[in-house]
Amino acid sequence: MRIALTCSPLPGLRAKESLAIARDAWLAKRPRDEIHGFPVSDGIAMPFAGSGADEVLVGASATHVELGGPGERHFAHVDGASVLFDYTEVFDGIPRLGRPASSRLIGEDLTWAASENLTSVTIVLPVPGSLTDMGLGLLEALSAGSVSSSNPAPILAAARNCVSSLHMSVVVAREQPLLGLSGIARSWMAQGLDAVVAQEYERGFAAVVAELSEAARDLPSRSLLAGGAEPDPARNIYAGGGAGTAFVLSLLGAGIYPIGQLSVGPRVAREIDEADLLVCVTGHIGEDLPSSLLAGTEVALNAGIPVVVVYDSGGIRKGELPSLGLNGAYEIRPDRSYELPEESAQDVADIPGRLADLMGRVATTWGWD
């Protein structure tokens, strides 16, 4: 039997570590099976493990340069002329005391990348994220000026010039509109931010989006389409990534992509096509399927291959599986299905053993000869 196995990080386990445990547990039950395993990332920071983006989006020979001061420590993962900046831990969560509120750090990192003669930049942003400045700090860091609400066009033009040598890609975990019923404010409220505070931010964001959109229209078009027609960046379904920082980066020329599209690339897709079964190991499942699971399931559905997910916790019901494109679902920690308290290292210490036990069950249930 041929199995395609994708593993994203779990609390306390990097993607490659969870992959090794899952592979070994399967082969302990079915040693003659052929497993093609791949680490993937969902773009979500896991406690004591990170998002795994650096395991997937840069090569094994990459160097890791420490950047940022207290509270903003992070790494630039440099691979040749390319660099990955992963902000899923630095800017995770919602606005609250002690969390970074300004996107200036991202502008400083992009300035550093340009000064190092790097040419390709991948930026991983959290969804929704704790930032509250709608990317204005980013623009000010790049342009060495202060954004004027009366005329932000010169600052936007200067920022574009600063990153003109960089090909930028923004990567996010899932859809996140900027404004409206599904916008950033609503996502913050769902994660516990006071509704009145969230709505105040929403009003401020709407004004900034309008001003920056108008300023972008006054600048030369970046589109190669006839007439210079461009889609409205503010309407991009991923524009709210990093609490709106993705929107500002798109004004500077960046493309925005779901991380599953990059994690489950052509190589992984080919292995899924040729497999008898796809098994996906992933973290918590909330309202949306994790990005790598969504991408893998789409490939498997087109190929007519069954999909089994082993996930940390969540509220999936058996009756929902067919509509999600899943054939089986196994929960590692069902005691955390609906409540997600802060975790300590001790809280996650039993995950390796639980994962191994579940993978053994999946192997004996779904394996065939």
N, C-alpha and C positions, 0 to 999 in steps of 0.2 A: 504494500500500500504506500502511496506517495502523499505526504502531508506538507502543505505550505503552512508555516508557523510564523506569525508576526507578534512581537512583544514590545510594548511600550513600557516606560518606567512604572514601577509601583512604589508606594511609600517604603523607603529604605532600600530599594533595589533599582539600580540602573537598568537600562533596557537590555544590555548585553548580559547582565546578571540574571534577570528574569528569563531571558531566552535560554541560558544554559540550564537553569533549574527545570524549565518546562520541557526542554528537549530530553534531558536525562530521565525525567520521570516517565515520559512517554516510552522511551526505549527500554526502560526497566520492565515495562509490561509487554511491549511488542518490539523486541530487539531486531526483527527482520525488516521493519518498516524503514522507508526512506524519508528523512525529514529535511526539508529545505527551510531553514530559519533565518529571519531577518529582524534586527532591531528597528523599531519605528518610533516616532514621536507624535504625541497628540498636542504639543504646544502648551502643556499645562505643567506647572511646577509641582512636582511631588515632594512631600516632606523627606528630607535627607537623601534626595536622589536627583532633583532638578527635573527639567523637561525632557532631557535626552536629545535635544536638537543637535548638540555638538557630536553625538554618537552617529547621527544620521546624515547631517548636512555638510560636514567637513571630513576630509580624509584622515587616515590614521597617522599621517606624518605631520599634521597641523601642530603649530606651536601655540601656546596659550599665554597671552600677555595680560597681566593683572592691571586693571584700570579702576578709577573711582575712589572716592574717599570714604570715611565712616558712614555706614548705612547705605552706601551705593556701590559697594565692592562688587565687581563683576570681571569677566574675562573677554578679551578679544581673541577669538579662535582664528588664527591666521594660517591659511593654506595657499601657498604661492602668492598670487596677486589678489586672492579672495579673502574676505573676513566675515565671520559670523558674530553678531552681537545678540545675545540672548537676555532679554529684559523680563522674562516671565517671573523671576524671583524678586528682582529689584523693585518692580512696579506692580506686584501682584496685589489682589484684594480690592478694597474700596477706600475712598477717602476717610482717613481717620488720623488721629494724633500719632505722630511718629512715622507716618508713611510719606515717601517722597511725593510732592505735589507738582513739581516742575519738570518739564521735558528737556531742560537745558542740557542735562547729561548726554542725551542722544545727539544733540548738536555738537557738543564737544567731541564725542566719539567720531562723528562723521568728519569733523575738521581734522582729527588725528589720522583717520584713514586716508584722507586726501594728502596729508603731509607725508605719509609713509609710502606714497605712490601706489597704493592699492587701487584696484579698478572695479572690483565687484564686491558689493556689500549685501549681506542678508541680515535682516532685522527681525527678530522674533519678539512680538508684542503680546502681553497678556490680554485676556478678554474678561471683563471690561477694562480693568486696571485702575490704579489709585490716583492717577494724574488728574489735576483739575485746571490746567492752564490751556487746554485745547491746542497744544503744540506751539504756543507763542514763545515759550522759553527756548525751544528748539530753533525757531527762526531767529531769535535774538542772538543765540550763541553762534549761529552760522554767519550772521550778517554783522556782528559786533555793533548792533544798534538796538534801539528800543522800538517796538512795534507801536505805531500811532494808529489809534482807532479812526482817525480822520482820513488817513491815506497810508495803508499798509503795503501798497504796491512796491515802493522802492526797497523796503526790507525784504519782501518776497523775491524781488528780482535779484538782490544781492545774495540771498540764500541759495537761489538756483545757480547762480554763478559759482558759488563756493563748492557745490557738489556736482558741477558739470562734468567732471572727469570720472564720476562714479556711476556705475550701473547698479541701481538699488532695487531690491526685492523685499517687500514686507510680508511676513508670514504670521498668520493668526490661527487660533484654535478652531474658531467657528464663526458663523455669521454674527455681526454686531452692527446694526444700523446706527447712524449718528443720533438722530432725533426721533421724536414721535413715540407711538405706543410701544415700540420694541427698541427704543433708543437706549443710550447709555444710562440716563437717569432711571429708567425702569429696571434695568439690570442691576444697578446699585441698590435700588429699593428691594429687589428680590433677595439681595445678599445682606440686607439688614440696615441700609442707610435710611435715616429719617426721611419721610416723604417730602416734608417741607424743604429740607436742605437739598434734596435731590432736584426738586422743581426749581429752586433758585439757581442751581448749576445749569439746568436745562435752558433757562431763559438767557443766561450769560453765554452759553454755548451757541444758541441760535443766532445771537448778534455777531459773535466772532465768525461763525460759518458764513453768514451773509457778507460780512466785510471782506473776508479772505477770498470768497468765491468771486466777488465783484473785482477785487484786485487782480485775481488770476485772469479774468476775462480781458483786462486792460493790457496784459503782457502778451508777447508773441506766442502764437500757438505752438504746442509741442507735437500736434497731430500731423501725420503724413496723409490723412484723408483729404480728398478734394474739398476745398473750401475751409479747411482747418477745423472741421466739426469734431468736437470731443464730447464724450458722455460726461454728465455732471458728476464730479468726484464725490460730492456730498451725498449722492444717492447710491453710491456703491454699498452693497450689502455687508462689506467688511470694513467700511470706513471708520466705524467706531472702535476698532481695535486700539488698545493702548489708550482708552478714553479719548479717542479722537485724534491721537497722534498719527494714526494711519492715514487719515484724511489729509493732514498737512504734508506728510511725506509724499502722498500721491500728487499734491500740487507741485512738488519739487521734481516729479518725474518717476517716482517709484511705482512699480506694479504691486498689487496686493493679492495674496494667494492663501488658500487654506493649506495648512501644513500637511494634511493627508495627501494632497495632490503631489507633494514632493517626497514624502516618506514612502508612499506606495508608488514608486516610479516605474518605468518600463521593465526593469529587471525583475522587481517583485511581482508585477502584473503578469509577466511571462510564466513565472513559477506557479502562480495561482491558476492560470489557464491550464497548466499541465498536471495539476494536482487532483487527487481524489477527494480531498477534504481541506478546507481552510480553517485553522484554529487561530483565533486572535486573543491575545492576553492584553488587557488594558486596565485602566484605573477606574475611578468612580464614573458611573453613568447617571447623568441627571436628565434634563429635558431633551438634550440632544445627544446623539451617538458621538463618541469621540471621533476626531477627524480621520485618524488612520483606519479605524474600524469601518467608518462610513465609506472610505475610498476602497478598502479591500472587499467589502460586501458588494459594492457596485461591480467590481471586476468579476467576483465569483458568481453573481447573479446572471451576468451576461454569458458566463461560461457554463451555467447550469451546475455549479459545484455547491454542495452544502457548506454552511458556515456555522461554527460553534464559537461562542465567546466565553472566555474566562475573565471575569471582571472583579475588581476589588469590592465594590459595593454599589448599590443603586436600587431603583424601584421598578425594574423590568418585571412585567407579569407574563406568564406563559402564553396567554391569549394574544399578547402584542407581538410575539416573535415573528409570525409570518409577515405582518405589515412592515416590520423592520428589516426584512430580508435575512432573518436568523433562523436556524434550525434547532439550536440548543443554546442554553445560557446557564453558566455555573458561577455562583457568587462566592468569593473568597471569604468575605467578612459580612455576612447578612445582618449582624448586630449593628452595622453602621449604614443600613440602607437609607435612612431618612435623616439621621443626625450626624453632623460632621464636626465634632469638637476638635480643638487643637490636639496634636499628637506629640508624644515624646518618643525617644528612641526605643524605650521599653514597649510602648504600644504597638510598634510595628515589627518587633523582634520575631513574632511567630509567623509572619507572612511567608517567608521561604518554605516552611514546612507545610503550611496550608496550601500554597500553590502546588507543591509537589504532590500532595494528596489528591487535589482536585484533578490535576493532569493525569494521574493514574486512573481515576474514574472515567475521565473523558476517553482515554485510550481503550479501556475495556468496553466502554459503551459504544463508541463510534468506530473503533477499528474493525476492519474486516479483511478477509483473505480472498 
